[in-house]
Amino acid sequence: MKPKRTAKQELNLFQSRLDQIINMDHALVKLANEIEWSTLEEKFGKFYEERMGRPALPTRLMVGLHYLKAMFNESDESVVDRFVENPYWQYFCGYEFFLHEAPLDPTSLVKWRNRIGADGAEKMLKETVEVAKKTKQIRPQEMNRINVDTTVQEKAIAYPTDAELYCKMRQKLVDEAQERGICLRQTYDRVGKKALVMQYRYRHARQMKKAKREVRRLKTYLGRVMRDIERKALHIDEALKAKLAIARRIFTQKRDDSNKVYSIHAPEVECIAKGKAHKKYEFGCKVSVVSTSRNNWVIGVQAHHGNPYDGHTLESALAQAEQITEMKCGDVYCDRGYRGVIKALRDRSVTIAHKVSGLLSKWERKWIKRRSAIEPIVGHMKQDNGMERNHLLGKEGDKINAVLAGCGFNLRKLLRVFFCHIFRRLVFGLIERIHSNKTTLATDVSLPLAA
């Protein structure tokens, strides 16, 4: 059933309203008053039935918690805990009176994200851009020059090794067999754990031949359990079939193979080498980021699977940016990872950043150098907005987490804008007060002299 339009509570005569307790000039309050919550309620209303089931949680509550989660880099559990403690967060999510208990379980956030998907997350990013446009932070000339870059969104997985994958996959298959009542000839729990520990010790002692022997032993144990289940299972259901398929890929993959499995619970993870000196390989998915060149607003974020070439992600990234901003993109500035796509995109002006020569004008050199402004944007999205380590499940979770990181970056910029307005007003008020005091003092001093 559709949620209620607002999160209003029943009137309590013995309780004060939040707008009478908190500072209404707070930046978070100003931001909450600028967001068009009714527009988001209308957009997300299509994901619910009209008159079936219990009423859903308020849309403003769910959207507000996800905005706060992305702004302050919180988890599902911590954002709900802090919501109970913070009256400003409760006002941001649409409540009129202070709540002493959490209005939802953290798992409700997971179910709501699965309901709206990546398209719903893009609607949330579009609303942050609309707020920036309404407050005149994004003007039409902002789209004349934009920067595009790609990065890696790492998945929350352990560093993959053959020994760990063999051992964990064998344990998973044993658990699946025991749930279905399949009596295995041997589970290899004790000897498998011993082989994994000895492999660690041999590698630490630089005894590589003995370490490789233990890895082969772990692989043998996995093969035996896998074949034993295939022989004895009378009916292999879809869940067990999926686990056996992953186990077969892990068992047969070689060092130089492509499309390898690096995690059992996240088989979509890819190994990406971006040429970094401190981190040769990263395990996750590639993400393209589009920002305005003048004032650094994020207007597009997309997660791409299959480890595509950077240049092949440019067209879809620009299409998403134009759909979110509802404006045409002008000149595009990229790094050298996008070489080879200028001729393919004939209807767009794409400039590859290179060593600035004296043949270019002063303004052309300025905007080419300005391309590097997107690098700290990516860094802030990772450190401050949760894109450094993605905990959401599956490919859809990769897309949602990347877009929410863009929402968090824009909202933090808006918070600074509203805070600066308040600070500027306080400073100007103080200056006017000092000036008026000086004028009054000069008037009082001049009166006896005139007499």
Buried (B, 14 or more C-beta within 10 A) or exposed (E): EBBBBBBEBEEEEEEEBBEEBBEEEBBBBBBBEBBEBEEBBEBBBEBBEEEEEEEBBBBBBBBBBBBBBBBBBBEBEEBBBBBBEBBBBBBBBBBBBBBEEEBBEBEBBBEBBBEBEBEBBBBBBBBBBBBBBEBEBBEEEBBBBBBBBBBBBBBBBEEBBBBBBBBBBBBBBBEBBEEBEBEBEEBBEEEBEEBBEBBBEBBEEEEEEEBBBBBEBBBBBBBBBBEBBEEEBEEEEEEBEEBBEBBBBBBEBEEEEEEBBBBBEBBBBBBBEBEEEEEEEBBBBBBBBBBBBBEBBBBBBBBBBEBEBBBBBBEBBBEBBBEBBEBEBBBBBBBEBBEEBBEEBEEBEBBBBEEEEEEEEEEBBEBBEBBEBBEEBBEBBBEBBBBBEBEBBEBBBBBBBBBBBBBBBBBBBBBEBBBEBBEEEEEEEEEEEEEEEEEEEEEEEEEEEEE
